[in-house]
Amino acid sequence: MKKIKVVSADSIAIRPFVLTTVSQDEVWDATMKKISKKELKDLAEQLGLEYDDRHIVFAKKLLNAYLIGKK
C-alpha cells in the first residue's frame, strides 16, 4: 500500500516550470566522461575491428577532444 499525506492548500509551493532546468545540454554535461584506451580496445574487439596501439591512441585523443568541445 502507498502512504498518502494530506496537506493544506496553503502549504503547497507553486513554481513555474523552467525548461532549462531539464534541457538536454545539462544532461549532456552530466553524462560526459573521458574515454580510456581499455574501453576503446574492448569496443574494437566487440565490433571485430582490427587495431593497433597507434590507432587506439589517435581515436582516444580525437574522441576526448570532441567531447571537450561539446561542453
PyMOL Python script that loads the backbone (N, CA, C, O; Angstrom):
from pymol import cmd

cmd.read_pdbstr("""\
ATOM      1  N   MET A   1       0.827  -1.171   0.000  1.00  0.00           N
ATOM      2  CA  MET A   1       0.000   0.000   0.000  1.00  0.00           C
ATOM      3  C   MET A   1       0.880   1.245   0.000  1.00  0.00           C
ATOM      4  O   MET A   1       1.975   1.251   0.563  1.00  0.00           O
ATOM      5  N   LYS A   2       0.387   2.276  -0.630  1.00  0.00           N
ATOM      6  CA  LYS A   2       1.095   3.545  -0.658  1.00  0.00           C
ATOM      7  C   LYS A   2       0.612   4.428   0.469  1.00  0.00           C
ATOM      8  O   LYS A   2      -0.561   4.424   0.843  1.00  0.00           O
ATOM      9  N   LYS A   3       1.570   5.197   1.005  1.00  0.00           N
ATOM     10  CA  LYS A   3       1.206   6.135   2.062  1.00  0.00           C
ATOM     11  C   LYS A   3       0.772   7.446   1.421  1.00  0.00           C
ATOM     12  O   LYS A   3       1.356   7.893   0.434  1.00  0.00           O
ATOM     13  N   ILE A   4      -0.233   8.040   1.982  1.00  0.00           N
ATOM     14  CA  ILE A   4      -0.770   9.308   1.487  1.00  0.00           C
ATOM     15  C   ILE A   4      -0.659  10.327   2.597  1.00  0.00           C
ATOM     16  O   ILE A   4      -1.010  10.058   3.746  1.00  0.00           O
ATOM     17  N   LYS A   5      -0.165  11.502   2.243  1.00  0.00           N
ATOM     18  CA  LYS A   5      -0.061  12.584   3.224  1.00  0.00           C
ATOM     19  C   LYS A   5      -1.020  13.693   2.804  1.00  0.00           C
ATOM     20  O   LYS A   5      -0.937  14.207   1.688  1.00  0.00           O
ATOM     21  N   VAL A   6      -1.904  14.048   3.682  1.00  0.00           N
ATOM     22  CA  VAL A   6      -2.883  15.093   3.406  1.00  0.00           C
ATOM     23  C   VAL A   6      -2.309  16.410   3.898  1.00  0.00           C
ATOM     24  O   VAL A   6      -1.899  16.533   5.052  1.00  0.00           O
ATOM     25  N   VAL A   7      -2.286  17.399   2.999  1.00  0.00           N
ATOM     26  CA  VAL A   7      -1.752  18.723   3.347  1.00  0.00           C
ATOM     27  C   VAL A   7      -2.775  19.784   2.973  1.00  0.00           C
ATOM     28  O   VAL A   7      -3.692  19.544   2.188  1.00  0.00           O
ATOM     29  N   SER A   8      -2.595  20.956   3.553  1.00  0.00           N
ATOM     30  CA  SER A   8      -3.499  22.053   3.215  1.00  0.00           C
ATOM     31  C   SER A   8      -2.989  22.750   1.955  1.00  0.00           C
ATOM     32  O   SER A   8      -1.808  22.652   1.622  1.00  0.00           O
ATOM     33  N   ALA A   9      -3.862  23.440   1.269  1.00  0.00           N
ATOM     34  CA  ALA A   9      -3.506  24.130   0.029  1.00  0.00           C
ATOM     35  C   ALA A   9      -2.490  25.234   0.269  1.00  0.00           C
ATOM     36  O   ALA A   9      -1.725  25.566  -0.636  1.00  0.00           O
ATOM     37  N   ASP A  10      -2.460  25.810   1.461  1.00  0.00           N
ATOM     38  CA  ASP A  10      -1.533  26.893   1.770  1.00  0.00           C
ATOM     39  C   ASP A  10      -0.085  26.400   1.890  1.00  0.00           C
ATOM     40  O   ASP A  10       0.844  27.186   1.709  1.00  0.00           O
ATOM     41  N   SER A  11       0.117  25.137   2.184  1.00  0.00           N
ATOM     42  CA  SER A  11       1.471  24.630   2.382  1.00  0.00           C
ATOM     43  C   SER A  11       2.135  24.166   1.085  1.00  0.00           C
ATOM     44  O   SER A  11       3.284  23.723   1.108  1.00  0.00           O
ATOM     45  N   ILE A  12       1.444  24.260  -0.026  1.00  0.00           N
ATOM     46  CA  ILE A  12       1.998  23.830  -1.314  1.00  0.00           C
ATOM     47  C   ILE A  12       2.610  25.029  -2.021  1.00  0.00           C
ATOM     48  O   ILE A  12       1.974  26.072  -2.174  1.00  0.00           O
ATOM     49  N   ALA A  13       3.861  24.862  -2.448  1.00  0.00           N
ATOM     50  CA  ALA A  13       4.546  25.941  -3.174  1.00  0.00           C
ATOM     51  C   ALA A  13       4.329  25.736  -4.671  1.00  0.00           C
ATOM     52  O   ALA A  13       4.485  24.629  -5.187  1.00  0.00           O
ATOM     53  N   ILE A  14       3.973  26.796  -5.344  1.00  0.00           N
ATOM     54  CA  ILE A  14       3.759  26.739  -6.790  1.00  0.00           C
ATOM     55  C   ILE A  14       4.884  27.509  -7.460  1.00  0.00           C
ATOM     56  O   ILE A  14       5.050  28.709  -7.243  1.00  0.00           O
ATOM     57  N   ARG A  15       5.661  26.791  -8.287  1.00  0.00           N
ATOM     58  CA  ARG A  15       6.769  27.406  -9.010  1.00  0.00           C
ATOM     59  C   ARG A  15       6.573  27.189 -10.493  1.00  0.00           C
ATOM     60  O   ARG A  15       6.034  26.160 -10.899  1.00  0.00           O
ATOM     61  N   PRO A  16       7.001  28.143 -11.319  1.00  0.00           N
ATOM     62  CA  PRO A  16       6.861  27.965 -12.772  1.00  0.00           C
ATOM     63  C   PRO A  16       7.821  26.890 -13.286  1.00  0.00           C
ATOM     64  O   PRO A  16       8.899  26.688 -12.727  1.00  0.00           O
ATOM     65  N   PHE A  17       7.426  26.223 -14.327  1.00  0.00           N
ATOM     66  CA  PHE A  17       8.269  25.220 -14.964  1.00  0.00           C
ATOM     67  C   PHE A  17       9.286  25.930 -15.851  1.00  0.00           C
ATOM     68  O   PHE A  17       8.915  26.662 -16.769  1.00  0.00           O
ATOM     69  N   VAL A  18      10.557  25.713 -15.575  1.00  0.00           N
ATOM     70  CA  VAL A  18      11.631  26.329 -16.359  1.00  0.00           C
ATOM     71  C   VAL A  18      12.280  25.231 -17.189  1.00  0.00           C
ATOM     72  O   VAL A  18      12.864  24.291 -16.649  1.00  0.00           O
ATOM     73  N   LEU A  19      12.173  25.360 -18.495  1.00  0.00           N
ATOM     74  CA  LEU A  19      12.646  24.311 -19.390  1.00  0.00           C
ATOM     75  C   LEU A  19      14.147  24.103 -19.291  1.00  0.00           C
ATOM     76  O   LEU A  19      14.612  22.975 -19.456  1.00  0.00           O
ATOM     77  N   THR A  20      14.915  25.137 -19.031  1.00  0.00           N
ATOM     78  CA  THR A  20      16.373  24.986 -18.989  1.00  0.00           C
ATOM     79  C   THR A  20      16.847  24.103 -17.841  1.00  0.00           C
ATOM     80  O   THR A  20      17.974  23.608 -17.870  1.00  0.00           O
ATOM     81  N   THR A  21      16.012  23.901 -16.839  1.00  0.00           N
ATOM     82  CA  THR A  21      16.426  23.035 -15.733  1.00  0.00           C
ATOM     83  C   THR A  21      16.444  21.564 -16.139  1.00  0.00           C
ATOM     84  O   THR A  21      17.086  20.753 -15.472  1.00  0.00           O
ATOM     85  N   VAL A  22      15.763  21.210 -17.201  1.00  0.00           N
ATOM     86  CA  VAL A  22      15.742  19.820 -17.662  1.00  0.00           C
ATOM     87  C   VAL A  22      16.153  19.700 -19.122  1.00  0.00           C
ATOM     88  O   VAL A  22      15.806  18.720 -19.782  1.00  0.00           O
ATOM     89  N   SER A  23      16.876  20.666 -19.628  1.00  0.00           N
ATOM     90  CA  SER A  23      17.237  20.648 -21.046  1.00  0.00           C
ATOM     91  C   SER A  23      18.325  19.621 -21.327  1.00  0.00           C
ATOM     92  O   SER A  23      19.005  19.162 -20.409  1.00  0.00           O
ATOM     93  N   GLN A  24      18.485  19.269 -22.571  1.00  0.00           N
ATOM     94  CA  GLN A  24      19.450  18.263 -22.994  1.00  0.00           C
ATOM     95  C   GLN A  24      20.881  18.701 -22.717  1.00  0.00           C
ATOM     96  O   GLN A  24      21.726  17.855 -22.423  1.00  0.00           O
ATOM     97  N   ASP A  25      21.183  19.992 -22.799  1.00  0.00           N
ATOM     98  CA  ASP A  25      22.539  20.463 -22.571  1.00  0.00           C
ATOM     99  C   ASP A  25      23.032  20.117 -21.171  1.00  0.00           C
ATOM    100  O   ASP A  25      24.174  19.689 -21.004  1.00  0.00           O
ATOM    101  N   GLU A  26      22.191  20.296 -20.178  1.00  0.00           N
ATOM    102  CA  GLU A  26      22.603  19.990 -18.822  1.00  0.00           C
ATOM    103  C   GLU A  26      22.761  18.489 -18.613  1.00  0.00           C
ATOM    104  O   GLU A  26      23.663  18.064 -17.892  1.00  0.00           O
ATOM    105  N   VAL A  27      21.924  17.695 -19.213  1.00  0.00           N
ATOM    106  CA  VAL A  27      22.044  16.245 -19.108  1.00  0.00           C
ATOM    107  C   VAL A  27      23.309  15.781 -19.818  1.00  0.00           C
ATOM    108  O   VAL A  27      23.993  14.881 -19.330  1.00  0.00           O
ATOM    109  N   TRP A  28      23.632  16.379 -20.963  1.00  0.00           N
ATOM    110  CA  TRP A  28      24.823  16.016 -21.724  1.00  0.00           C
ATOM    111  C   TRP A  28      26.079  16.249 -20.890  1.00  0.00           C
ATOM    112  O   TRP A  28      26.966  15.396 -20.856  1.00  0.00           O
ATOM    113  N   ASP A  29      26.161  17.398 -20.217  1.00  0.00           N
ATOM    114  CA  ASP A  29      27.323  17.698 -19.392  1.00  0.00           C
ATOM    115  C   ASP A  29      27.452  16.725 -18.228  1.00  0.00           C
ATOM    116  O   ASP A  29      28.562  16.354 -17.848  1.00  0.00           O
ATOM    117  N   ALA A  30      26.358  16.323 -17.679  1.00  0.00           N
ATOM    118  CA  ALA A  30      26.395  15.434 -16.528  1.00  0.00           C
ATOM    119  C   ALA A  30      26.806  14.020 -16.908  1.00  0.00           C
ATOM    120  O   ALA A  30      27.348  13.299 -16.071  1.00  0.00           O
ATOM    121  N   THR A  31      26.566  13.606 -18.137  1.00  0.00           N
ATOM    122  CA  THR A  31      26.857  12.233 -18.521  1.00  0.00           C
ATOM    123  C   THR A  31      28.143  12.080 -19.314  1.00  0.00           C
ATOM    124  O   THR A  31      28.531  10.955 -19.631  1.00  0.00           O
ATOM    125  N   MET A  32      28.812  13.168 -19.641  1.00  0.00           N
ATOM    126  CA  MET A  32      30.032  13.085 -20.416  1.00  0.00           C
ATOM    127  C   MET A  32      31.192  12.613 -19.558  1.00  0.00           C
ATOM    128  O   MET A  32      31.313  13.016 -18.402  1.00  0.00           O
ATOM    129  N   LYS A  33      32.039  11.768 -20.109  1.00  0.00           N
ATOM    130  CA  LYS A  33      33.246  11.352 -19.417  1.00  0.00           C
ATOM    131  C   LYS A  33      34.309  11.037 -20.459  1.00  0.00           C
ATOM    132  O   LYS A  33      33.999  10.768 -21.620  1.00  0.00           O
ATOM    133  N   LYS A  34      35.547  11.075 -20.035  1.00  0.00           N
ATOM    134  CA  LYS A  34      36.636  10.769 -20.953  1.00  0.00           C
ATOM    135  C   LYS A  34      36.646   9.277 -21.261  1.00  0.00           C
ATOM    136  O   LYS A  34      36.167   8.460 -20.475  1.00  0.00           O
ATOM    137  N   ILE A  35      37.197   8.944 -22.409  1.00  0.00           N
ATOM    138  CA  ILE A  35      37.247   7.565 -22.865  1.00  0.00           C
ATOM    139  C   ILE A  35      38.663   7.030 -22.652  1.00  0.00           C
ATOM    140  O   ILE A  35      39.639   7.707 -22.974  1.00  0.00           O
ATOM    141  N   SER A  36      38.770   5.835 -22.120  1.00  0.00           N
ATOM    142  CA  SER A  36      40.083   5.243 -21.877  1.00  0.00           C
ATOM    143  C   SER A  36      40.477   4.331 -23.043  1.00  0.00           C
ATOM    144  O   SER A  36      39.639   3.910 -23.840  1.00  0.00           O
ATOM    145  N   LYS A  37      41.768   4.044 -23.114  1.00  0.00           N
ATOM    146  CA  LYS A  37      42.262   3.150 -24.168  1.00  0.00           C
ATOM    147  C   LYS A  37      41.690   1.746 -23.994  1.00  0.00           C
ATOM    148  O   LYS A  37      41.414   1.059 -24.978  1.00  0.00           O
ATOM    149  N   LYS A  38      41.514   1.323 -22.755  1.00  0.00           N
ATOM    150  CA  LYS A  38      40.965  -0.009 -22.498  1.00  0.00           C
ATOM    151  C   LYS A  38      39.536  -0.117 -23.035  1.00  0.00           C
ATOM    152  O   LYS A  38      39.164  -1.129 -23.628  1.00  0.00           O
ATOM    153  N   GLU A  39      38.737   0.938 -22.820  1.00  0.00           N
ATOM    154  CA  GLU A  39      37.360   0.937 -23.329  1.00  0.00           C
ATOM    155  C   GLU A  39      37.352   0.878 -24.854  1.00  0.00           C
ATOM    156  O   GLU A  39      36.532   0.175 -25.444  1.00  0.00           O
ATOM    157  N   LEU A  40      38.259   1.613 -25.493  1.00  0.00           N
ATOM    158  CA  LEU A  40      38.326   1.592 -26.954  1.00  0.00           C
ATOM    159  C   LEU A  40      38.761   0.226 -27.472  1.00  0.00           C
ATOM    160  O   LEU A  40      38.226  -0.262 -28.468  1.00  0.00           O
ATOM    161  N   LYS A  41      39.727  -0.390 -26.802  1.00  0.00           N
ATOM    162  CA  LYS A  41      40.175  -1.730 -27.213  1.00  0.00           C
ATOM    163  C   LYS A  41      39.040  -2.743 -27.071  1.00  0.00           C
ATOM    164  O   LYS A  41      38.821  -3.569 -27.957  1.00  0.00           O
ATOM    165  N   ASP A  42      38.327  -2.673 -25.956  1.00  0.00           N
ATOM    166  CA  ASP A  42      37.206  -3.594 -25.740  1.00  0.00           C
ATOM    167  C   ASP A  42      36.122  -3.397 -26.797  1.00  0.00           C
ATOM    168  O   ASP A  42      35.563  -4.368 -27.306  1.00  0.00           O
ATOM    169  N   LEU A  43      35.828  -2.147 -27.123  1.00  0.00           N
ATOM    170  CA  LEU A  43      34.818  -1.862 -28.143  1.00  0.00           C
ATOM    171  C   LEU A  43      35.254  -2.380 -29.513  1.00  0.00           C
ATOM    172  O   LEU A  43      34.453  -2.957 -30.248  1.00  0.00           O
ATOM    173  N   ALA A  44      36.517  -2.171 -29.849  1.00  0.00           N
ATOM    174  CA  ALA A  44      37.033  -2.661 -31.130  1.00  0.00           C
ATOM    175  C   ALA A  44      36.947  -4.183 -31.209  1.00  0.00           C
ATOM    176  O   ALA A  44      36.606  -4.734 -32.256  1.00  0.00           O
ATOM    177  N   GLU A  45      37.252  -4.853 -30.116  1.00  0.00           N
ATOM    178  CA  GLU A  45      37.161  -6.312 -30.098  1.00  0.00           C
ATOM    179  C   GLU A  45      35.714  -6.786 -30.226  1.00  0.00           C
ATOM    180  O   GLU A  45      35.438  -7.772 -30.909  1.00  0.00           O
ATOM    181  N   GLN A  46      34.792  -6.081 -29.567  1.00  0.00           N
ATOM    182  CA  GLN A  46      33.382  -6.442 -29.666  1.00  0.00           C
ATOM    183  C   GLN A  46      32.871  -6.284 -31.090  1.00  0.00           C
ATOM    184  O   GLN A  46      32.052  -7.075 -31.557  1.00  0.00           O
ATOM    185  N   LEU A  47      33.360  -5.256 -31.776  1.00  0.00           N
ATOM    186  CA  LEU A  47      32.917  -4.996 -33.148  1.00  0.00           C
ATOM    187  C   LEU A  47      33.701  -5.797 -34.180  1.00  0.00           C
ATOM    188  O   LEU A  47      33.385  -5.760 -35.369  1.00  0.00           O
ATOM    189  N   GLY A  48      34.722  -6.519 -33.729  1.00  0.00           N
ATOM    190  CA  GLY A  48      35.524  -7.319 -34.644  1.00  0.00           C
ATOM    191  C   GLY A  48      36.439  -6.483 -35.527  1.00  0.00           C
ATOM    192  O   GLY A  48      36.741  -6.876 -36.654  1.00  0.00           O
ATOM    193  N   LEU A  49      36.883  -5.339 -35.027  1.00  0.00           N
ATOM    194  CA  LEU A  49      37.748  -4.455 -35.805  1.00  0.00           C
ATOM    195  C   LEU A  49      39.215  -4.725 -35.499  1.00  0.00           C
ATOM    196  O   LEU A  49      39.582  -5.049 -34.369  1.00  0.00           O
ATOM    197  N   GLU A  50      40.041  -4.585 -36.524  1.00  0.00           N
ATOM    198  CA  GLU A  50      41.479  -4.714 -36.327  1.00  0.00           C
ATOM    199  C   GLU A  50      42.025  -3.358 -35.896  1.00  0.00           C
ATOM    200  O   GLU A  50      41.578  -2.316 -36.376  1.00  0.00           O
ATOM    201  N   TYR A  51      42.988  -3.382 -34.994  1.00  0.00           N
ATOM    202  CA  TYR A  51      43.551  -2.132 -34.493  1.00  0.00           C
ATOM    203  C   TYR A  51      44.965  -2.380 -33.999  1.00  0.00           C
ATOM    204  O   TYR A  51      45.355  -3.520 -33.749  1.00  0.00           O
ATOM    205  N   ASP A  52      45.721  -1.316 -33.863  1.00  0.00           N
ATOM    206  CA  ASP A  52      46.992  -1.370 -33.160  1.00  0.00           C
ATOM    207  C   ASP A  52      47.019  -0.217 -32.167  1.00  0.00           C
ATOM    208  O   ASP A  52      46.096   0.597 -32.130  1.00  0.00           O
ATOM    209  N   ASP A  53      48.060  -0.147 -31.374  1.00  0.00           N
ATOM    210  CA  ASP A  53      48.114   0.853 -30.308  1.00  0.00           C
ATOM    211  C   ASP A  53      48.082   2.270 -30.865  1.00  0.00           C
ATOM    212  O   ASP A  53      47.530   3.166 -30.227  1.00  0.00           O
ATOM    213  N   ARG A  54      48.657   2.491 -32.031  1.00  0.00           N
ATOM    214  CA  ARG A  54      48.673   3.816 -32.644  1.00  0.00           C
ATOM    215  C   ARG A  54      47.252   4.271 -32.994  1.00  0.00           C
ATOM    216  O   ARG A  54      46.907   5.436 -32.792  1.00  0.00           O
ATOM    217  N   HIS A  55      46.430   3.361 -33.516  1.00  0.00           N
ATOM    218  CA  HIS A  55      45.045   3.692 -33.838  1.00  0.00           C
ATOM    219  C   HIS A  55      44.241   4.018 -32.578  1.00  0.00           C
ATOM    220  O   HIS A  55      43.434   4.948 -32.571  1.00  0.00           O
ATOM    221  N   ILE A  56      44.468   3.243 -31.509  1.00  0.00           N
ATOM    222  CA  ILE A  56      43.745   3.451 -30.256  1.00  0.00           C
ATOM    223  C   ILE A  56      44.095   4.809 -29.659  1.00  0.00           C
ATOM    224  O   ILE A  56      43.208   5.529 -29.202  1.00  0.00           O
ATOM    225  N   VAL A  57      45.380   5.167 -29.659  1.00  0.00           N
ATOM    226  CA  VAL A  57      45.802   6.460 -29.109  1.00  0.00           C
ATOM    227  C   VAL A  57      45.188   7.598 -29.914  1.00  0.00           C
ATOM    228  O   VAL A  57      44.720   8.580 -29.337  1.00  0.00           O
ATOM    229  N   PHE A  58      45.183   7.479 -31.238  1.00  0.00           N
ATOM    230  CA  PHE A  58      44.600   8.518 -32.085  1.00  0.00           C
ATOM    231  C   PHE A  58      43.104   8.655 -31.834  1.00  0.00           C
ATOM    232  O   PHE A  58      42.601   9.771 -31.708  1.00  0.00           O
ATOM    233  N   ALA A  59      42.394   7.546 -31.760  1.00  0.00           N
ATOM    234  CA  ALA A  59      40.947   7.575 -31.536  1.00  0.00           C
ATOM    235  C   ALA A  59      40.629   8.168 -30.169  1.00  0.00           C
ATOM    236  O   ALA A  59      39.672   8.929 -30.029  1.00  0.00           O
ATOM    237  N   LYS A  60      41.426   7.822 -29.162  1.00  0.00           N
ATOM    238  CA  LYS A  60      41.203   8.354 -27.818  1.00  0.00           C
ATOM    239  C   LYS A  60      41.372   9.872 -27.814  1.00  0.00           C
ATOM    240  O   LYS A  60      40.530  10.585 -27.268  1.00  0.00           O
ATOM    241  N   LYS A  61      42.442  10.370 -28.412  1.00  0.00           N
ATOM    242  CA  LYS A  61      42.667  11.817 -28.466  1.00  0.00           C
ATOM    243  C   LYS A  61      41.550  12.513 -29.234  1.00  0.00           C
ATOM    244  O   LYS A  61      41.074  13.571 -28.821  1.00  0.00           O
ATOM    245  N   LEU A  62      41.139  11.929 -30.333  1.00  0.00           N
ATOM    246  CA  LEU A  62      40.092  12.530 -31.161  1.00  0.00           C
ATOM    247  C   LEU A  62      38.752  12.588 -30.430  1.00  0.00           C
ATOM    248  O   LEU A  62      38.093  13.628 -30.429  1.00  0.00           O
ATOM    249  N   LEU A  63      38.347  11.491 -29.815  1.00  0.00           N
ATOM    250  CA  LEU A  63      37.065  11.448 -29.107  1.00  0.00           C
ATOM    251  C   LEU A  63      37.050  12.350 -27.880  1.00  0.00           C
ATOM    252  O   LEU A  63      36.054  13.026 -27.620  1.00  0.00           O
ATOM    253  N   ASN A  64      38.144  12.367 -27.124  1.00  0.00           N
ATOM    254  CA  ASN A  64      38.190  13.229 -25.946  1.00  0.00           C
ATOM    255  C   ASN A  64      38.169  14.702 -26.337  1.00  0.00           C
ATOM    256  O   ASN A  64      37.530  15.506 -25.659  1.00  0.00           O
ATOM    257  N   ALA A  65      38.857  15.073 -27.425  1.00  0.00           N
ATOM    258  CA  ALA A  65      38.821  16.454 -27.893  1.00  0.00           C
ATOM    259  C   ALA A  65      37.408  16.825 -28.362  1.00  0.00           C
ATOM    260  O   ALA A  65      36.956  17.949 -28.144  1.00  0.00           O
ATOM    261  N   TYR A  66      36.720  15.889 -28.998  1.00  0.00           N
ATOM    262  CA  TYR A  66      35.345  16.119 -29.439  1.00  0.00           C
ATOM    263  C   TYR A  66      34.418  16.345 -28.245  1.00  0.00           C
ATOM    264  O   TYR A  66      33.587  17.252 -28.264  1.00  0.00           O
ATOM    265  N   LEU A  67      34.562  15.522 -27.212  1.00  0.00           N
ATOM    266  CA  LEU A  67      33.725  15.651 -26.022  1.00  0.00           C
ATOM    267  C   LEU A  67      33.991  16.948 -25.285  1.00  0.00           C
ATOM    268  O   LEU A  67      33.054  17.566 -24.780  1.00  0.00           O
ATOM    269  N   ILE A  68      35.244  17.380 -25.208  1.00  0.00           N
ATOM    270  CA  ILE A  68      35.571  18.646 -24.559  1.00  0.00           C
ATOM    271  C   ILE A  68      34.969  19.811 -25.352  1.00  0.00           C
ATOM    272  O   ILE A  68      34.494  20.785 -24.767  1.00  0.00           O
ATOM    273  N   GLY A  69      34.990  19.706 -26.668  1.00  0.00           N
ATOM    274  CA  GLY A  69      34.412  20.751 -27.497  1.00  0.00           C
ATOM    275  C   GLY A  69      32.910  20.862 -27.379  1.00  0.00           C
ATOM    276  O   GLY A  69      32.359  21.931 -27.639  1.00  0.00           O
ATOM    277  N   LYS A  70      32.222  19.793 -26.995  1.00  0.00           N
ATOM    278  CA  LYS A  70      30.766  19.773 -26.839  1.00  0.00           C
ATOM    279  C   LYS A  70      30.289  20.430 -25.559  1.00  0.00           C
ATOM    280  O   LYS A  70      29.114  20.778 -25.447  1.00  0.00           O
ATOM    281  N   LYS A  71      31.182  20.608 -24.585  1.00  0.00           N
ATOM    282  CA  LYS A  71      30.775  21.179 -23.280  1.00  0.00           C
ATOM    283  C   LYS A  71      30.333  22.575 -23.401  1.00  0.00           C
ATOM    284  O   LYS A  71      29.961  23.194 -22.404  1.00  0.00           O
TER     285      LYS A  71
END
""", "prot")
cmd.dss("prot")
cmd.show_as("cartoon", "prot")
cmd.util.cbc("prot")
cmd.orient("prot")
